[in-house]
Amino acid sequence: MTEAIGDIERDAITEILNVAIGQAAASLSQLIEDEVTLSVPFVEFLNPALAALRIDQATGRTDSVAVRQRFTSAFSGDILLIFPESKSLDLVRSMMGDSVPLDSLTELEQEALLEVGNIILNACLGSLANQLGISIESSLPSYVRGRGTRILDAKHPDTELVMFLQVDFSLAAKGVQGYLAFVMDIDSARGFSGAVAAYVARSMAGE
């Protein structure tokens, strides 16, 4: 099923998402009033079981936290911003300041991560829509905590594809690593691939 995305489309997706992440970084910088650098080193296409394993390996097989948003377009699915639980507080502390007590920080964590997730996920979806020339609608974000399988919550793991991206965050001189994941069924994955292929064709034609 991972062959639904060709090599040319894979390169184009990386390019498109780097633009999207750049816009998200600018929005996040305004929120926390500090320089934020986000990068997408690579994009992988995995089945849900392997993606869940990758998340658990990154956390030392402890819980992760995620912000999930449902989107609908010519292709539909869920987009998630995922952090190892141990790193989520580092991100919140970068936003709130080192002087915030840990107990207060924990209480603010969910609200702060929803705000960060809303900014980054909407920037990604908005940039995808603009670059691919399509309309994308999205739901309100929700907060999820647990292991990889619960985080991804694939409804049909045998017929779904996860577009999995490592995202490196640099906030207030702290490195925080997180992940972006798109979970789509095979028909949506093909629709997404078709939209990217059309984008590549327009780019090659100089449109």
Buried (B, 14 or more C-beta within 10 A) or exposed (E): BBEBBEEEBBEBBBBBBBBBBBBBBEBBBEEBEEEBBBEBEEBBBBBBBBBBBBBBEBBEEEBBBBBBBBBEBEBBBBBBBBBBBEBBBBBBBBBBEEEBEEEEBEEBBBEBBBBBBBBBBBBBBBBBBBBBEBEBEBEEBBBBBBBBBBBBBBEEBEBBBBBBBBBBBBBBEEEBBBBBBBBBBBEBBBBBBBBBBEBBEEEEEEE
